[in-house]
Amino acid sequence: MKYYKIENGVAVISQLDINGFDGNWVQEADGFDVGDLWNEDDGWSRPVKTTEELENEAREWRNGEIVSTDFIVALTDYPNHAAWMTYRQELRDWPSTDDFPDTKPIKP
């Protein structure tokens, strides 16, 4: 069984044996880990991400998609080349749309 040390409502470390360790320790729950929230009234929960955090994560994903498809640009005989070029343009335009960051462009 794993336990998490809670500081200011946040799980900061985990370990299997907590005997002799000071602090507030709670038993693990499925799907939760270091960085997640815990309190006595509600138990485990996930921190709510800010709009800025969600947008930054979306931009990182988008940048990765663009980089991973860079090689297609020069390969004009690549299967569905035009669709891939459209996808790349949609990725570049995505942050300025109303769908950002909730609805990602779809790969061809």
C-alpha positions as CSV (number, residue, x, y, z in Angstrom):
1,M,0.0,0.0,0.0
2,K,1.3,3.5,-0.9
3,Y,0.8,6.6,1.1
4,Y,1.1,10.3,0.2
5,K,2.4,13.1,2.4
6,I,0.0,16.0,2.3
7,E,1.3,19.6,2.7
8,N,-1.1,22.5,2.3
9,G,-3.6,20.2,0.8
10,V,-1.3,18.9,-1.9
11,A,0.3,15.4,-2.2
12,V,4.0,16.1,-2.2
13,I,5.7,12.7,-2.0
14,S,4.8,9.1,-1.8
15,Q,6.2,6.1,-0.1
16,L,5.3,2.6,1.0
17,D,6.2,2.7,4.6
18,I,5.3,5.8,6.7
19,N,6.1,4.4,10.2
20,G,8.2,6.9,12.0
21,F,7.7,9.7,9.5
22,D,6.1,13.0,10.6
23,G,3.4,14.8,8.8
24,N,-0.1,14.2,7.5
25,W,-0.1,11.0,5.4
26,V,-3.1,9.5,3.5
27,Q,-3.6,6.3,1.7
28,E,-3.4,6.3,-2.1
29,A,-6.5,6.2,-4.3
30,D,-6.7,4.9,-7.9
31,G,-5.7,7.5,-10.5
32,F,-4.2,10.0,-8.0
33,D,-0.6,10.9,-7.6
34,V,1.9,13.6,-6.4
35,G,0.5,17.0,-7.2
36,D,-3.1,16.1,-6.7
37,L,-5.2,17.6,-4.0
38,W,-6.6,16.1,-0.8
39,N,-8.7,17.3,2.1
40,E,-10.5,15.6,5.0
41,D,-14.0,16.6,3.8
42,D,-13.8,15.7,0.2
43,G,-10.9,13.3,-0.1
44,W,-8.9,13.3,-3.4
45,S,-9.4,15.7,-6.3
46,R,-7.4,17.1,-9.2
47,P,-6.2,20.7,-9.3
48,V,-8.2,22.9,-11.6
49,K,-6.0,24.1,-14.5
50,T,-6.1,27.8,-15.4
51,T,-7.1,28.9,-18.9
52,E,-3.4,29.9,-19.3
53,E,-2.2,26.4,-18.4
54,L,-4.7,24.7,-20.7
55,E,-3.7,27.1,-23.6
56,N,0.0,26.4,-23.0
57,E,-0.6,22.7,-23.0
58,A,-2.6,23.0,-26.2
59,R,0.2,25.1,-27.9
60,E,2.8,22.5,-26.8
61,W,0.7,19.7,-28.4
62,R,0.2,21.8,-31.5
63,N,3.9,22.6,-31.9
64,G,4.7,18.9,-31.5
65,E,2.2,18.1,-34.3
66,I,3.7,20.7,-36.6
67,V,7.2,19.4,-36.0
68,S,6.2,15.8,-36.5
69,T,4.7,16.6,-39.9
70,D,7.4,19.0,-41.1
71,F,8.9,16.2,-43.3
72,I,5.6,16.0,-45.3
73,V,6.0,19.6,-46.7
74,A,8.8,18.7,-49.1
75,L,7.3,15.3,-50.1
76,T,4.7,16.5,-52.6
77,D,3.9,12.9,-53.5
78,Y,3.2,11.9,-49.9
79,P,-0.2,10.2,-49.5
80,N,-2.9,12.8,-48.9
81,H,-0.4,15.6,-49.2
82,A,-3.0,18.3,-49.7
83,A,-5.0,17.1,-46.6
84,W,-1.8,17.2,-44.5
85,M,-1.0,20.7,-45.7
86,T,-4.6,21.7,-44.7
87,Y,-4.1,20.1,-41.3
88,R,-0.9,22.0,-40.7
89,Q,-2.6,25.2,-41.6
90,E,-5.4,24.4,-39.2
91,L,-2.8,23.8,-36.5
92,R,-1.3,27.2,-37.1
93,D,-4.7,28.9,-37.2
94,W,-6.1,27.0,-34.2
95,P,-5.1,29.4,-31.4
96,S,-7.0,32.2,-33.0
97,T,-10.3,30.2,-33.3
98,D,-13.2,29.9,-30.9
99,D,-12.4,26.2,-30.7
100,F,-9.1,26.8,-28.9
101,P,-8.0,25.0,-26.8
102,D,-11.0,22.7,-26.4
103,T,-11.3,21.1,-29.9
104,K,-8.1,20.0,-31.6
105,P,-7.7,19.9,-35.3
106,I,-8.1,16.3,-36.6
107,K,-5.4,14.5,-38.5
108,P,-6.2,13.4,-42.1
